[in-house]
Amino acid sequence: GSNPSRQCVKTTCPYCGVGCGVAATVDEAGNATIAGDPDHPANFGRLCSKGAALAETLDLDGRLLRPWVDGRPASWETALDLVARRFAETIAEHGPDSVAFYVSGQCLTEDYYVANKLMKGFIGSANIDTNSRLCMASTVAGHRRAFGSDTVPGCYTDLEQADLVVLVGSNLAWCHPVLFQRLVAARAARPAMRIVAIDPRRTVTAEEADLHLAIRPNSDAALFNGLLAHLADTGAVDRAFLAAHTEGFDQALAATRGLAPAALADATGLDPAAIARFYALFRETRRVVTVFSQGVNQSTGGTDKVNAILNCHLATGRIGRPGTGPFSVTGQPNAMGGREVGGLANQLAAHMEIENPAHRDVVRRFWNAPRLAERPGLKAVELFQAIEAGRVKAVWIMCTNPADSLPEADRVVAALRACPFVVVSEAMADTDTTRLADVLLPAAAWGEKDGTVTNSERRISRQRAFRRAPGEARPDWWALTRVACRLGFADAFPYRNAAEIFREHAALSEFDNDGSRDFDIGPLVGLSDAAYDAMAPVQWPVRDLGDTGLPDRRLFGDGRFFTPSGKARLIPIAAPQPVPMPERMFVLNTGRVRDHWHTLTRTGLSPRLTAHLAEPFAEIHPDDAHRLGASEAGLLRIKNSRGAILVRALVTDRVQPGSVFVPMHWTDRFASAARVDAVVPADTDPISGQPGSKAAAVRVEAY
Ligand code: SF4
């Protein structure tokens, strides 16, 4: 700007997977002003309420400013010595699988890379999993089944170029607001465009849609199986595309025949005319994008739901071309970056597979790894159950709050309390998880550290520091590197800055990559420190060092997939039969609100954001409220065998009779007994390991 005392730093919003560019202007006193970055291709200057209020969350009140050991302040040296010693002793006595890391879709790619390398390559266990397991693991599994790789084919402009956008299990208006703004603006400019929302609740998103299908929970696979059958029966499948580029269509189609059209209305709870209208829109529209999010993923049948959707796009060739494709939007800012470095317990690095011996050989040689993990590690829910059972005896939790956010949260708290050694890296001093730590490590937060994130359209953007980290806070990669050195791996962890880590990550992506792996950012290995600092947002695959990531790029336009045959796979899906809810039980749905993020550790600091919805609540249908004798704003007790919570009744016909909706954000620190995950069962999808967080059976009583 014109005022030399003000400095403008371009960075990225730390909240949702849209990954908006942010311009932070800092004055001499260190006060930051936040605006949208007009040049960032995710948002072109737009911000939502959460991004716009970022400056209100920078206060240092409540920050963790120095390491603590056993409840007493300690030096970094003392804390790191203890972490290394306890991990080394545990590994020596009980083997590498007795230790674990639990990380986060909010870690920067560089932190993630170092954590994954240390655990999988040097400690020799794959016990590193991430809260992204709760976010998009079912999509990863579905992509890999269909495409042979975890590839998001499209880009945000596809939503603007489509003539039909189908939103499944996605409250895009609140959870990915800037992408929703882009979608609604595109429809305003092209009124023929249609939006269909498939969601049990009449969300703000559903109200904006041209057609809302208030589907019965967990019947999405039945609906999309029905669509596949309808497309086949009406001659709407693309036979040439199917023959040239796919396999498995006949089996996938045969699996849809289990459900007669009349039974479909029963299974989905939908009006047959509404189903017919949706099917006709899909059949008649060439340019269709299907956006899906947590309503699909957070389910015990999540992976099947994903493939039921992908089947319909593959059967009609609606993939890889402008305005077409299935499109997963991630909850967190760096769920994609985590996938790219292998932050999930069943992945390796650079989108390689831990169960593939050739991939393991590539990574072993590249890292010169002494003991590369040979089999998948424990997925999030299993990991905490292994802590509970005493099989995992030392855990390092980074950038996440599992005492609130994992299902059966009360069990998670008890497990951590009983765990012999718990390390927590955190920016905030007091969370429900920091209270359970033996060692607390102060983490640098957003605005204080450098690195990269990848958003939902595969676009890698820099997060840049614009203020000093307070006290003794340090980036997570730094703490990991210091521990790696103490464990005797100094040669493999020589990093002095984030740029060095990023170049290694880029080099691994192209190492022995003959084109059979989708993730390739190889040219970026040539970035100097200064060029890394100045790096513009770029979509992968990256073509050359000067790549600007524009124009937008999609994959699979050539009909070539990353399976051994090069063909995409349609997967036969057995849609589950509807399970009747036991008498007097309700279905509990969970999700986000517009202005809060996760467990409130950051957005809870902003008065403006807190004003939108100040308290935890349960949406309940007027008929149910009447029957229970619950009054508007009276208290409801929601309970099952796992636990109980107490929240205010929000009486509304947005929810269907027999169901309640409770937001996921509030914790016991902000309202007593409001942790919704206390009543969410730890039941997971058998393929992805993702918990079903949106269909718990609960009792509801007026309190
Ligand atoms: Fe941040 Fe997401 Fe809002 Fe963009 S849409 S400003 S990334 S929270």
Residues whose N, C-alpha, C, O or C-beta is under 5 A from the ligand:
A	BS01	SF4	C13 Y15 C16 V18 G19 C20 L47 C48 K50 G51 H176 P177 V178
